[in-house]
Amino acid sequence: MLELHGVSRSFGDRLVLDDVSFTVGRGRLTGFVGGNGAGKTTTMRIILGVLAPHAGTVTLDGAPLAGAARSRFGYMPEERGLYPKMQLVEHLTYLARLHGFDKAGAASRAHALVEQLGLAERAKDPVESLSLGNQQRAQVAAALVHDPEVLVLDEPFSGLDPMAVDVVQGVLAERAAQGVPVLFSSHQLDVVERLCDDLVIIAGGRVRAAGGREELRAQHGTARFEIVADGDVAWLRDVPGVLVDELAAATAVFRADDDVAQQVLRTALARGPVHAFTPLRPSLAEIFRDVVIDAPEPDLQEAAR
């Protein structure tokens, strides 16, 4: 398990991370989301040892991280960093050799990843000749080619079309199924929602929410329900404690606590057949809005004093 505990970091007098704590479990895909400047990349660089924390610890399976342990990490930075003139498969083979694979083993790893990520037809093309989407897939391959024990990926889905997103999702899910802790950031909340087991939401350098996806849905979602009945359901607007979000003839989406929702169901049944009455789980975007957009920003400058 990868664990951050109380991690803080400043640049000059500007506090950019404040008491950041969360875990990335083995075999778990953990989505790391937040707006621009929230602290995601700084956190990832601290995990990788590129930056040092000014307070707090980063551990792997309970042991402090050192250089030897970090050499077993796979890291994909948001900025593309491959050598543009090298052929793709040659470049991946080179990276695997740097991690100790022999020539045959490195080439085998490189060819397998190129095939798995749908780049076999581009294997001998220079990196600079690849489309932006294929370069992104090449970056993912570079993070995976040495068979890492931990994966930290900064915006791995950026620039990918829907089919490529599905391919990369499958590759990451496969690694997680092998017991690898996977931490990835993304601005594409629909992708995070579909892929992640756990979620960390950061804003203003502080973790606002962290936990299992379903756990966070239960904690932060407003109780919403959908009803489909015979006839017009506009009468819902007159029920005390009901806030109607959507209304279209026989279908409505509304907010209410559980007791009021049950009262709505009883009233609807008394009026005629009810075809559906369904609790609606909040989306990741709604949770994000709840804990970040609608919450007051912390004063990190004041906290730094």
Protein Blocks (a to p, Z undefined) as FASTA:
>chain_A
ZZdehiacdehjacfbghiacdddehiacdddddehilmmmmmmmmnomaccfedcddee
hiacdfklmmmpccddfbdcbdfkbcfklmmmmmmmmnopafklmmmmmmmmmmmnopmm
mmmgcfklpcfklmmmmmmmmmmmnopabdcdehklgoiafklmmmmmmmmmmmmmnopa
cddddfblmlmmmmpmbdcddeehiafbgcdfklmmmmmpccddddddedjfklmmmpgh
iacfbdchjaccddddfklmmmmmmmmmmnoccfbdcdddddfklmmmmmmmmpccddfk
lmmZZ
